[in-house]
Amino acid sequence: MGHHHSLVSALAALGAVALGVLGGATPSRAETLPAINLQLTPWTVVARKKGFFKDEFDRIGTTQVNLIASGAAELLGAEAAAVGGGAIAIAQRMIYPATVHRANGLDGVVIWASEPSNRYRAPILARADNDAIKTVADLEGKKFGSSRISCYWSSPFEILEKAGLPFDSREKQGRVRYTSIDNPAVAISSVLSGATDATTAHLAAGAFAGAWLSGKLKVVGRSPDDGVYVNNAGRVTYFARRDFVNKYPEVVKAFLAARERTREWTADHVDEAAEIVARETRVPVEVAKFQISHAGEWEFMAGEPNADRARNAIKTFQAWYIAHGDDILSERKLSDEQINAFIDGRFFVGGQYSIYN
């Protein structure tokens, strides 16, 4: 399913069955959603196995939870297309790409945002035995391949800007050759084969964890602790279509409550959780444990309860990236009003459907 359209159409076919309600069918008075499609990820398989989804969703009549695997050749950005087409109800993306999808026309809202990030979440990686690259400064004139609409661009973009080594953009040549590679497995194999010199990844992501744990990669740069990525652009979000959220706010609240319970339980039962993740996502148990416990993991991050702090994070990073030549956001800047509406306050502190109240 490596091809973008085949992935989206496969998801759409699955989604059409369970989420026909999204197509504009007349809602029942109770606004009950009988079935929901969600991404199959480390935390969602734990939530299903331990009954947290069942507890929270049964209460509101959502009796079937389908976890949709994106496939090993997952394309970054496919989840946005799947949400847009109604194939999955709620998707996870970091806040920078979620904002770009919104700027590109996806009519979605953010229903949850995470706390700030950290320096471990999206480092610059080179092949471990590449002695020509020891520090960020060694990347001048070298080839860098990563997914453009993701942390794999927003984090190294800042690191390299601060080192005076900007990426190439569509408008002008920089001091590091940049190629967009949306498939993380391809980005990794490019570095390992020498086709590119460096990339950026979440080490706890499926495509990267094995390569990292086997010692084939090394970290040559990290996001500045006080920077725009760590404080703002490196946050995680969950987003959904506006029409879905408006129709089923209780479903969204149940989803978030289940996530919170899963996060707390997993922190207390790392070994048991790792066994569930290993079995359900088909990875070795040491990889599963790493995905849960690594300092740069993002599946189990704490939430940002304050809606205005989440809004300010977007306003801050959008201004910074535009000032430093982000070609996409420069063309399609979101207004303050659009950003305020993008973060759906109903699910944050003080909101009608908040898990934090």
Summary of the structure (lengths in Angstrom):
residues: 357
radius of gyration: 19.8
end to end distance: 41.4
largest distance: 65.5
contacts: 1253
relative contact order: 0.17
helix: 47%
strand: 15%
